[in-house]
Amino acid sequence: MESAASRSFLKGHAGPVIALAVVAILAIAFPAYRWFLLISVAIGCLVAVILWLWHKLHPLEEKDVENKRPLGLG
């Protein structure tokens, strides 16, 4: 089991910063990773734009939500 001190290191901004550093190092060291990252980011942006447009053109309405209080509270 991990100690609290080792897990607290990855809380906050340290985790994403380390992940970005690893990605940057791989992109610099290996040219094939650049293409993979470029294609992955492009696909992610395309999916994000499609989902944004879909929800902009088809907004969620009150009648679309069936059970507003699933536990029957309130």
HTML snippet that shows the backbone in 3Dmol.js (N, CA, C, O; Angstrom):
<script src="https://3Dmol.org/build/3Dmol-min.js"></script>
<div id="view" style="width:600px;height:400px;position:relative"></div>
<script>
const pdb = `
ATOM      1  N   MET A   1       0.843  -1.178   0.000  1.00  0.00           N
ATOM      2  CA  MET A   1       0.000   0.000   0.000  1.00  0.00           C
ATOM      3  C   MET A   1       0.890   1.243   0.000  1.00  0.00           C
ATOM      4  O   MET A   1       1.933   1.275   0.652  1.00  0.00           O
ATOM      5  N   GLU A   2       0.461   2.261  -0.738  1.00  0.00           N
ATOM      6  CA  GLU A   2       1.269   3.467  -0.848  1.00  0.00           C
ATOM      7  C   GLU A   2       1.108   4.341   0.393  1.00  0.00           C
ATOM      8  O   GLU A   2       0.041   4.397   1.004  1.00  0.00           O
ATOM      9  N   SER A   3       2.186   5.012   0.742  1.00  0.00           N
ATOM     10  CA  SER A   3       2.103   5.908   1.888  1.00  0.00           C
ATOM     11  C   SER A   3       1.477   7.229   1.453  1.00  0.00           C
ATOM     12  O   SER A   3       1.422   7.538   0.263  1.00  0.00           O
ATOM     13  N   ALA A   4       1.015   7.987   2.408  1.00  0.00           N
ATOM     14  CA  ALA A   4       0.368   9.272   2.124  1.00  0.00           C
ATOM     15  C   ALA A   4       1.352  10.260   1.508  1.00  0.00           C
ATOM     16  O   ALA A   4       0.966  11.093   0.688  1.00  0.00           O
ATOM     17  N   ALA A   5       2.617  10.172   1.896  1.00  0.00           N
ATOM     18  CA  ALA A   5       3.612  11.111   1.378  1.00  0.00           C
ATOM     19  C   ALA A   5       3.863  10.886  -0.113  1.00  0.00           C
ATOM     20  O   ALA A   5       4.038  11.852  -0.854  1.00  0.00           O
ATOM     21  N   SER A   6       3.886   9.633  -0.565  1.00  0.00           N
ATOM     22  CA  SER A   6       4.145   9.378  -1.977  1.00  0.00           C
ATOM     23  C   SER A   6       2.948   9.748  -2.833  1.00  0.00           C
ATOM     24  O   SER A   6       3.126  10.146  -3.984  1.00  0.00           O
ATOM     25  N   ARG A   7       1.743   9.632  -2.316  1.00  0.00           N
ATOM     26  CA  ARG A   7       0.561   9.989  -3.086  1.00  0.00           C
ATOM     27  C   ARG A   7       0.337  11.492  -3.109  1.00  0.00           C
ATOM     28  O   ARG A   7      -0.206  12.012  -4.084  1.00  0.00           O
ATOM     29  N   SER A   8       0.740  12.202  -2.066  1.00  0.00           N
ATOM     30  CA  SER A   8       0.521  13.645  -2.025  1.00  0.00           C
ATOM     31  C   SER A   8       1.397  14.369  -3.044  1.00  0.00           C
ATOM     32  O   SER A   8       1.079  15.493  -3.432  1.00  0.00           O
ATOM     33  N   PHE A   9       2.495  13.747  -3.487  1.00  0.00           N
ATOM     34  CA  PHE A   9       3.377  14.353  -4.485  1.00  0.00           C
ATOM     35  C   PHE A   9       2.655  14.553  -5.813  1.00  0.00           C
ATOM     36  O   PHE A   9       2.910  15.529  -6.518  1.00  0.00           O
ATOM     37  N   LEU A  10       1.757  13.632  -6.156  1.00  0.00           N
ATOM     38  CA  LEU A  10       1.072  13.698  -7.438  1.00  0.00           C
ATOM     39  C   LEU A  10      -0.230  14.483  -7.383  1.00  0.00           C
ATOM     40  O   LEU A  10      -0.937  14.564  -8.388  1.00  0.00           O
ATOM     41  N   LYS A  11      -0.561  15.060  -6.243  1.00  0.00           N
ATOM     42  CA  LYS A  11      -1.767  15.861  -6.152  1.00  0.00           C
ATOM     43  C   LYS A  11      -1.494  17.254  -6.708  1.00  0.00           C
ATOM     44  O   LYS A  11      -0.345  17.690  -6.778  1.00  0.00           O
ATOM     45  N   GLY A  12      -2.530  17.929  -7.093  1.00  0.00           N
ATOM     46  CA  GLY A  12      -2.392  19.293  -7.580  1.00  0.00           C
ATOM     47  C   GLY A  12      -1.862  19.335  -8.995  1.00  0.00           C
ATOM     48  O   GLY A  12      -2.334  18.598  -9.861  1.00  0.00           O
ATOM     49  N   HIS A  13      -0.886  20.191  -9.237  1.00  0.00           N
ATOM     50  CA  HIS A  13      -0.389  20.427 -10.581  1.00  0.00           C
ATOM     51  C   HIS A  13       0.801  19.542 -10.950  1.00  0.00           C
ATOM     52  O   HIS A  13       1.219  19.544 -12.108  1.00  0.00           O
ATOM     53  N   ALA A  14       1.340  18.810 -10.030  1.00  0.00           N
ATOM     54  CA  ALA A  14       2.547  18.033 -10.318  1.00  0.00           C
ATOM     55  C   ALA A  14       2.285  16.914 -11.314  1.00  0.00           C
ATOM     56  O   ALA A  14       3.115  16.676 -12.192  1.00  0.00           O
ATOM     57  N   GLY A  15       1.160  16.222 -11.206  1.00  0.00           N
ATOM     58  CA  GLY A  15       0.848  15.110 -12.109  1.00  0.00           C
ATOM     59  C   GLY A  15       0.773  15.527 -13.563  1.00  0.00           C
ATOM     60  O   GLY A  15       1.468  14.948 -14.399  1.00  0.00           O
ATOM     61  N   PRO A  16      -0.061  16.528 -13.898  1.00  0.00           N
ATOM     62  CA  PRO A  16      -0.123  16.967 -15.300  1.00  0.00           C
ATOM     63  C   PRO A  16       1.195  17.537 -15.817  1.00  0.00           C
ATOM     64  O   PRO A  16       1.526  17.368 -16.990  1.00  0.00           O
ATOM     65  N   VAL A  17       1.945  18.209 -14.949  1.00  0.00           N
ATOM     66  CA  VAL A  17       3.231  18.770 -15.377  1.00  0.00           C
ATOM     67  C   VAL A  17       4.196  17.644 -15.726  1.00  0.00           C
ATOM     68  O   VAL A  17       4.914  17.727 -16.722  1.00  0.00           O
ATOM     69  N   ILE A  18       4.218  16.600 -14.919  1.00  0.00           N
ATOM     70  CA  ILE A  18       5.090  15.454 -15.194  1.00  0.00           C
ATOM     71  C   ILE A  18       4.657  14.763 -16.473  1.00  0.00           C
ATOM     72  O   ILE A  18       5.500  14.380 -17.283  1.00  0.00           O
ATOM     73  N   ALA A  19       3.342  14.596 -16.670  1.00  0.00           N
ATOM     74  CA  ALA A  19       2.838  13.958 -17.888  1.00  0.00           C
ATOM     75  C   ALA A  19       3.223  14.759 -19.126  1.00  0.00           C
ATOM     76  O   ALA A  19       3.650  14.182 -20.126  1.00  0.00           O
ATOM     77  N   LEU A  20       3.077  16.085 -19.073  1.00  0.00           N
ATOM     78  CA  LEU A  20       3.461  16.924 -20.207  1.00  0.00           C
ATOM     79  C   LEU A  20       4.968  16.868 -20.462  1.00  0.00           C
ATOM     80  O   LEU A  20       5.406  16.898 -21.612  1.00  0.00           O
ATOM     81  N   ALA A  21       5.750  16.789 -19.404  1.00  0.00           N
ATOM     82  CA  ALA A  21       7.198  16.691 -19.572  1.00  0.00           C
ATOM     83  C   ALA A  21       7.585  15.379 -20.258  1.00  0.00           C
ATOM     84  O   ALA A  21       8.446  15.366 -21.138  1.00  0.00           O
ATOM     85  N   VAL A  22       6.957  14.295 -19.860  1.00  0.00           N
ATOM     86  CA  VAL A  22       7.243  12.995 -20.485  1.00  0.00           C
ATOM     87  C   VAL A  22       6.847  13.022 -21.960  1.00  0.00           C
ATOM     88  O   VAL A  22       7.594  12.542 -22.812  1.00  0.00           O
ATOM     89  N   VAL A  23       5.679  13.579 -22.262  1.00  0.00           N
ATOM     90  CA  VAL A  23       5.231  13.678 -23.655  1.00  0.00           C
ATOM     91  C   VAL A  23       6.195  14.538 -24.456  1.00  0.00           C
ATOM     92  O   VAL A  23       6.542  14.185 -25.583  1.00  0.00           O
ATOM     93  N   ALA A  24       6.633  15.655 -23.899  1.00  0.00           N
ATOM     94  CA  ALA A  24       7.565  16.535 -24.607  1.00  0.00           C
ATOM     95  C   ALA A  24       8.901  15.845 -24.856  1.00  0.00           C
ATOM     96  O   ALA A  24       9.475  15.970 -25.937  1.00  0.00           O
ATOM     97  N   ILE A  25       9.393  15.122 -23.864  1.00  0.00           N
ATOM     98  CA  ILE A  25      10.670  14.404 -24.026  1.00  0.00           C
ATOM     99  C   ILE A  25      10.547  13.337 -25.103  1.00  0.00           C
ATOM    100  O   ILE A  25      11.444  13.190 -25.934  1.00  0.00           O
ATOM    101  N   LEU A  26       9.436  12.582 -25.098  1.00  0.00           N
ATOM    102  CA  LEU A  26       9.239  11.560 -26.130  1.00  0.00           C
ATOM    103  C   LEU A  26       9.113  12.184 -27.513  1.00  0.00           C
ATOM    104  O   LEU A  26       9.642  11.647 -28.486  1.00  0.00           O
ATOM    105  N   ALA A  27       8.417  13.313 -27.608  1.00  0.00           N
ATOM    106  CA  ALA A  27       8.251  13.971 -28.901  1.00  0.00           C
ATOM    107  C   ALA A  27       9.577  14.497 -29.444  1.00  0.00           C
ATOM    108  O   ALA A  27       9.807  14.492 -30.653  1.00  0.00           O
ATOM    109  N   ILE A  28      10.442  14.947 -28.546  1.00  0.00           N
ATOM    110  CA  ILE A  28      11.752  15.443 -28.976  1.00  0.00           C
ATOM    111  C   ILE A  28      12.679  14.282 -29.327  1.00  0.00           C
ATOM    112  O   ILE A  28      13.416  14.348 -30.311  1.00  0.00           O
ATOM    113  N   ALA A  29      12.643  13.235 -28.535  1.00  0.00           N
ATOM    114  CA  ALA A  29      13.588  12.129 -28.718  1.00  0.00           C
ATOM    115  C   ALA A  29      13.238  11.220 -29.893  1.00  0.00           C
ATOM    116  O   ALA A  29      14.129  10.720 -30.580  1.00  0.00           O
ATOM    117  N   PHE A  30      11.945  11.006 -30.125  1.00  0.00           N
ATOM    118  CA  PHE A  30      11.525  10.051 -31.151  1.00  0.00           C
ATOM    119  C   PHE A  30      10.597  10.733 -32.157  1.00  0.00           C
ATOM    120  O   PHE A  30       9.481  11.110 -31.801  1.00  0.00           O
ATOM    121  N   PRO A  31      11.032  10.895 -33.389  1.00  0.00           N
ATOM    122  CA  PRO A  31      10.213  11.580 -34.394  1.00  0.00           C
ATOM    123  C   PRO A  31       8.862  10.892 -34.663  1.00  0.00           C
ATOM    124  O   PRO A  31       7.887  11.568 -34.988  1.00  0.00           O
ATOM    125  N   ALA A  32       8.797   9.585 -34.533  1.00  0.00           N
ATOM    126  CA  ALA A  32       7.529   8.888 -34.788  1.00  0.00           C
ATOM    127  C   ALA A  32       6.464   9.293 -33.774  1.00  0.00           C
ATOM    128  O   ALA A  32       5.277   9.302 -34.100  1.00  0.00           O
ATOM    129  N   TYR A  33       6.865   9.624 -32.565  1.00  0.00           N
ATOM    130  CA  TYR A  33       5.912  10.076 -31.543  1.00  0.00           C
ATOM    131  C   TYR A  33       5.286  11.412 -31.924  1.00  0.00           C
ATOM    132  O   TYR A  33       4.136  11.682 -31.578  1.00  0.00           O
ATOM    133  N   ARG A  34       6.036  12.247 -32.635  1.00  0.00           N
ATOM    134  CA  ARG A  34       5.484  13.536 -33.065  1.00  0.00           C
ATOM    135  C   ARG A  34       4.273  13.333 -33.949  1.00  0.00           C
ATOM    136  O   ARG A  34       3.245  13.986 -33.769  1.00  0.00           O
ATOM    137  N   TRP A  35       4.397  12.418 -34.914  1.00  0.00           N
ATOM    138  CA  TRP A  35       3.265  12.145 -35.799  1.00  0.00           C
ATOM    139  C   TRP A  35       2.098  11.553 -35.034  1.00  0.00           C
ATOM    140  O   TRP A  35       0.947  11.931 -35.250  1.00  0.00           O
ATOM    141  N   PHE A  36       2.397  10.624 -34.140  1.00  0.00           N
ATOM    142  CA  PHE A  36       1.336  10.004 -33.337  1.00  0.00           C
ATOM    143  C   PHE A  36       0.615  11.067 -32.503  1.00  0.00           C
ATOM    144  O   PHE A  36      -0.615  11.095 -32.467  1.00  0.00           O
ATOM    145  N   LEU A  37       1.368  11.934 -31.838  1.00  0.00           N
ATOM    146  CA  LEU A  37       0.761  12.982 -31.020  1.00  0.00           C
ATOM    147  C   LEU A  37      -0.027  13.975 -31.871  1.00  0.00           C
ATOM    148  O   LEU A  37      -1.115  14.400 -31.483  1.00  0.00           O
ATOM    149  N   LEU A  38       0.517  14.341 -33.021  1.00  0.00           N
ATOM    150  CA  LEU A  38      -0.169  15.278 -33.900  1.00  0.00           C
ATOM    151  C   LEU A  38      -1.499  14.700 -34.385  1.00  0.00           C
ATOM    152  O   LEU A  38      -2.522  15.386 -34.372  1.00  0.00           O
ATOM    153  N   ILE A  39      -1.480  13.450 -34.808  1.00  0.00           N
ATOM    154  CA  ILE A  39      -2.712  12.806 -35.279  1.00  0.00           C
ATOM    155  C   ILE A  39      -3.695  12.637 -34.127  1.00  0.00           C
ATOM    156  O   ILE A  39      -4.893  12.853 -34.312  1.00  0.00           O
ATOM    157  N   SER A  40      -3.219  12.259 -32.946  1.00  0.00           N
ATOM    158  CA  SER A  40      -4.092  12.085 -31.789  1.00  0.00           C
ATOM    159  C   SER A  40      -4.744  13.399 -31.376  1.00  0.00           C
ATOM    160  O   SER A  40      -5.939  13.429 -31.079  1.00  0.00           O
ATOM    161  N   VAL A  41      -3.977  14.480 -31.352  1.00  0.00           N
ATOM    162  CA  VAL A  41      -4.528  15.785 -30.988  1.00  0.00           C
ATOM    163  C   VAL A  41      -5.536  16.241 -32.038  1.00  0.00           C
ATOM    164  O   VAL A  41      -6.571  16.810 -31.692  1.00  0.00           O
ATOM    165  N   ALA A  42      -5.250  16.000 -33.304  1.00  0.00           N
ATOM    166  CA  ALA A  42      -6.168  16.388 -34.375  1.00  0.00           C
ATOM    167  C   ALA A  42      -7.489  15.628 -34.262  1.00  0.00           C
ATOM    168  O   ALA A  42      -8.558  16.219 -34.410  1.00  0.00           O
ATOM    169  N   ILE A  43      -7.420  14.329 -34.002  1.00  0.00           N
ATOM    170  CA  ILE A  43      -8.641  13.533 -33.837  1.00  0.00           C
ATOM    171  C   ILE A  43      -9.412  13.998 -32.608  1.00  0.00           C
ATOM    172  O   ILE A  43     -10.637  14.103 -32.656  1.00  0.00           O
ATOM    173  N   GLY A  44      -8.723  14.274 -31.518  1.00  0.00           N
ATOM    174  CA  GLY A  44      -9.377  14.761 -30.306  1.00  0.00           C
ATOM    175  C   GLY A  44     -10.069  16.092 -30.527  1.00  0.00           C
ATOM    176  O   GLY A  44     -11.185  16.294 -30.049  1.00  0.00           O
ATOM    177  N   CYS A  45      -9.427  17.002 -31.243  1.00  0.00           N
ATOM    178  CA  CYS A  45     -10.044  18.302 -31.539  1.00  0.00           C
ATOM    179  C   CYS A  45     -11.253  18.131 -32.448  1.00  0.00           C
ATOM    180  O   CYS A  45     -12.267  18.804 -32.258  1.00  0.00           O
ATOM    181  N   LEU A  46     -11.163  17.250 -33.426  1.00  0.00           N
ATOM    182  CA  LEU A  46     -12.287  16.997 -34.322  1.00  0.00           C
ATOM    183  C   LEU A  46     -13.489  16.452 -33.561  1.00  0.00           C
ATOM    184  O   LEU A  46     -14.616  16.899 -33.777  1.00  0.00           O
ATOM    185  N   VAL A  47     -13.259  15.497 -32.681  1.00  0.00           N
ATOM    186  CA  VAL A  47     -14.344  14.933 -31.871  1.00  0.00           C
ATOM    187  C   VAL A  47     -14.932  16.001 -30.955  1.00  0.00           C
ATOM    188  O   VAL A  47     -16.150  16.064 -30.785  1.00  0.00           O
ATOM    189  N   ALA A  48     -14.087  16.840 -30.364  1.00  0.00           N
ATOM    190  CA  ALA A  48     -14.576  17.903 -29.480  1.00  0.00           C
ATOM    191  C   ALA A  48     -15.458  18.892 -30.244  1.00  0.00           C
ATOM    192  O   ALA A  48     -16.495  19.317 -29.735  1.00  0.00           O
ATOM    193  N   VAL A  49     -15.054  19.258 -31.453  1.00  0.00           N
ATOM    194  CA  VAL A  49     -15.847  20.190 -32.257  1.00  0.00           C
ATOM    195  C   VAL A  49     -17.175  19.556 -32.659  1.00  0.00           C
ATOM    196  O   VAL A  49     -18.212  20.219 -32.617  1.00  0.00           O
ATOM    197  N   ILE A  50     -17.158  18.286 -33.047  1.00  0.00           N
ATOM    198  CA  ILE A  50     -18.398  17.601 -33.418  1.00  0.00           C
ATOM    199  C   ILE A  50     -19.350  17.534 -32.233  1.00  0.00           C
ATOM    200  O   ILE A  50     -20.540  17.808 -32.387  1.00  0.00           O
ATOM    201  N   LEU A  51     -18.850  17.176 -31.054  1.00  0.00           N
ATOM    202  CA  LEU A  51     -19.710  17.110 -29.872  1.00  0.00           C
ATOM    203  C   LEU A  51     -20.231  18.493 -29.488  1.00  0.00           C
ATOM    204  O   LEU A  51     -21.391  18.633 -29.101  1.00  0.00           O
ATOM    205  N   TRP A  52     -19.388  19.504 -29.593  1.00  0.00           N
ATOM    206  CA  TRP A  52     -19.820  20.867 -29.268  1.00  0.00           C
ATOM    207  C   TRP A  52     -20.935  21.313 -30.201  1.00  0.00           C
ATOM    208  O   TRP A  52     -21.938  21.874 -29.759  1.00  0.00           O
ATOM    209  N   LEU A  53     -20.753  21.060 -31.510  1.00  0.00           N
ATOM    210  CA  LEU A  53     -21.783  21.430 -32.478  1.00  0.00           C
ATOM    211  C   LEU A  53     -23.080  20.656 -32.239  1.00  0.00           C
ATOM    212  O   LEU A  53     -24.169  21.227 -32.315  1.00  0.00           O
ATOM    213  N   TRP A  54     -22.965  19.364 -31.951  1.00  0.00           N
ATOM    214  CA  TRP A  54     -24.156  18.551 -31.704  1.00  0.00           C
ATOM    215  C   TRP A  54     -24.958  19.110 -30.526  1.00  0.00           C
ATOM    216  O   TRP A  54     -26.176  19.263 -30.618  1.00  0.00           O
ATOM    217  N   HIS A  55     -24.281  19.409 -29.439  1.00  0.00           N
ATOM    218  CA  HIS A  55     -24.982  19.905 -28.256  1.00  0.00           C
ATOM    219  C   HIS A  55     -25.458  21.348 -28.444  1.00  0.00           C
ATOM    220  O   HIS A  55     -26.424  21.764 -27.804  1.00  0.00           O
ATOM    221  N   LYS A  56     -24.803  22.105 -29.299  1.00  0.00           N
ATOM    222  CA  LYS A  56     -25.261  23.458 -29.599  1.00  0.00           C
ATOM    223  C   LYS A  56     -26.547  23.417 -30.432  1.00  0.00           C
ATOM    224  O   LYS A  56     -27.459  24.218 -30.227  1.00  0.00           O
ATOM    225  N   LEU A  57     -26.601  22.472 -31.372  1.00  0.00           N
ATOM    226  CA  LEU A  57     -27.772  22.360 -32.246  1.00  0.00           C
ATOM    227  C   LEU A  57     -28.898  21.541 -31.632  1.00  0.00           C
ATOM    228  O   LEU A  57     -30.056  21.714 -32.010  1.00  0.00           O
ATOM    229  N   HIS A  58     -28.588  20.661 -30.702  1.00  0.00           N
ATOM    230  CA  HIS A  58     -29.581  19.819 -30.041  1.00  0.00           C
ATOM    231  C   HIS A  58     -29.443  19.959 -28.523  1.00  0.00           C
ATOM    232  O   HIS A  58     -28.985  19.026 -27.863  1.00  0.00           O
ATOM    233  N   PRO A  59     -29.829  21.100 -27.962  1.00  0.00           N
ATOM    234  CA  PRO A  59     -29.637  21.293 -26.520  1.00  0.00           C
ATOM    235  C   PRO A  59     -30.535  20.354 -25.702  1.00  0.00           C
ATOM    236  O   PRO A  59     -31.622  19.970 -26.134  1.00  0.00           O
ATOM    237  N   LEU A  60     -30.056  20.006 -24.535  1.00  0.00           N
ATOM    238  CA  LEU A  60     -30.803  19.162 -23.618  1.00  0.00           C
ATOM    239  C   LEU A  60     -31.936  19.986 -23.022  1.00  0.00           C
ATOM    240  O   LEU A  60     -31.722  21.089 -22.519  1.00  0.00           O
ATOM    241  N   GLU A  61     -33.145  19.435 -23.088  1.00  0.00           N
ATOM    242  CA  GLU A  61     -34.309  20.153 -22.585  1.00  0.00           C
ATOM    243  C   GLU A  61     -34.836  19.473 -21.339  1.00  0.00           C
ATOM    244  O   GLU A  61     -34.471  18.339 -21.028  1.00  0.00           O
ATOM    245  N   GLU A  62     -35.697  20.179 -20.634  1.00  0.00           N
ATOM    246  CA  GLU A  62     -36.261  19.680 -19.381  1.00  0.00           C
ATOM    247  C   GLU A  62     -37.020  18.371 -19.598  1.00  0.00           C
ATOM    248  O   GLU A  62     -36.952  17.468 -18.764  1.00  0.00           O
ATOM    249  N   LYS A  63     -37.734  18.267 -20.702  1.00  0.00           N
ATOM    250  CA  LYS A  63     -38.541  17.066 -20.959  1.00  0.00           C
ATOM    251  C   LYS A  63     -37.681  15.842 -21.284  1.00  0.00           C
ATOM    252  O   LYS A  63     -38.158  14.711 -21.188  1.00  0.00           O
ATOM    253  N   ASP A  64     -36.405  16.060 -21.670  1.00  0.00           N
ATOM    254  CA  ASP A  64     -35.513  14.954 -22.004  1.00  0.00           C
ATOM    255  C   ASP A  64     -35.010  14.215 -20.770  1.00  0.00           C
ATOM    256  O   ASP A  64     -34.567  13.071 -20.870  1.00  0.00           O
ATOM    257  N   VAL A  65     -35.073  14.857 -19.615  1.00  0.00           N
ATOM    258  CA  VAL A  65     -34.602  14.257 -18.372  1.00  0.00           C
ATOM    259  C   VAL A  65     -35.786  13.539 -17.728  1.00  0.00           C
ATOM    260  O   VAL A  65     -36.758  14.176 -17.323  1.00  0.00           O
ATOM    261  N   GLU A  66     -35.700  12.207 -17.635  1.00  0.00           N
ATOM    262  CA  GLU A  66     -36.845  11.430 -17.169  1.00  0.00           C
ATOM    263  C   GLU A  66     -37.031  11.492 -15.661  1.00  0.00           C
ATOM    264  O   GLU A  66     -38.091  11.899 -15.186  1.00  0.00           O
ATOM    265  N   ASN A  67     -36.030  11.100 -14.914  1.00  0.00           N
ATOM    266  CA  ASN A  67     -36.163  11.011 -13.465  1.00  0.00           C
ATOM    267  C   ASN A  67     -35.237  12.036 -12.822  1.00  0.00           C
ATOM    268  O   ASN A  67     -34.041  11.798 -12.659  1.00  0.00           O
ATOM    269  N   LYS A  68     -35.805  13.163 -12.465  1.00  0.00           N
ATOM    270  CA  LYS A  68     -34.977  14.238 -11.906  1.00  0.00           C
ATOM    271  C   LYS A  68     -34.547  13.961 -10.466  1.00  0.00           C
ATOM    272  O   LYS A  68     -33.544  14.505 -10.006  1.00  0.00           O
ATOM    273  N   ARG A  69     -35.295  13.122  -9.756  1.00  0.00           N
ATOM    274  CA  ARG A  69     -34.969  12.779  -8.376  1.00  0.00           C
ATOM    275  C   ARG A  69     -34.999  11.256  -8.226  1.00  0.00           C
ATOM    276  O   ARG A  69     -35.988  10.691  -7.760  1.00  0.00           O
ATOM    277  N   PRO A  70     -33.899  10.596  -8.629  1.00  0.00           N
ATOM    278  CA  PRO A  70     -33.901   9.128  -8.635  1.00  0.00           C
ATOM    279  C   PRO A  70     -34.039   8.506  -7.236  1.00  0.00           C
ATOM    280  O   PRO A  70     -34.521   7.380  -7.120  1.00  0.00           O
ATOM    281  N   LEU A  71     -33.637   9.198  -6.198  1.00  0.00           N
ATOM    282  CA  LEU A  71     -33.752   8.650  -4.853  1.00  0.00           C
ATOM    283  C   LEU A  71     -35.038   9.083  -4.165  1.00  0.00           C
ATOM    284  O   LEU A  71     -35.327   8.639  -3.053  1.00  0.00           O
ATOM    285  N   GLY A  72     -35.804   9.935  -4.806  1.00  0.00           N
ATOM    286  CA  GLY A  72     -37.054  10.391  -4.243  1.00  0.00           C
ATOM    287  C   GLY A  72     -36.892  11.353  -3.082  1.00  0.00           C
ATOM    288  O   GLY A  72     -37.789  11.490  -2.251  1.00  0.00           O
ATOM    289  N   LEU A  73     -35.752  12.016  -3.026  1.00  0.00           N
ATOM    290  CA  LEU A  73     -35.506  12.957  -1.923  1.00  0.00           C
ATOM    291  C   LEU A  73     -36.002  14.346  -2.302  1.00  0.00           C
ATOM    292  O   LEU A  73     -35.884  14.768  -3.452  1.00  0.00           O
ATOM    293  N   GLY A  74     -36.554  15.044  -1.330  1.00  0.00           N
ATOM    294  CA  GLY A  74     -36.935  16.431  -1.553  1.00  0.00           C
ATOM    295  C   GLY A  74     -38.194  16.593  -2.232  1.00  0.00           C
ATOM    296  O   GLY A  74     -38.623  17.720  -2.477  1.00  0.00           O
TER     297      GLY A  74
END
`;
const viewer = $3Dmol.createViewer("view");
viewer.addModel(pdb, "pdb");
viewer.setStyle({}, {cartoon: {color: "spectrum"}});
viewer.zoomTo();
viewer.render();
</script>
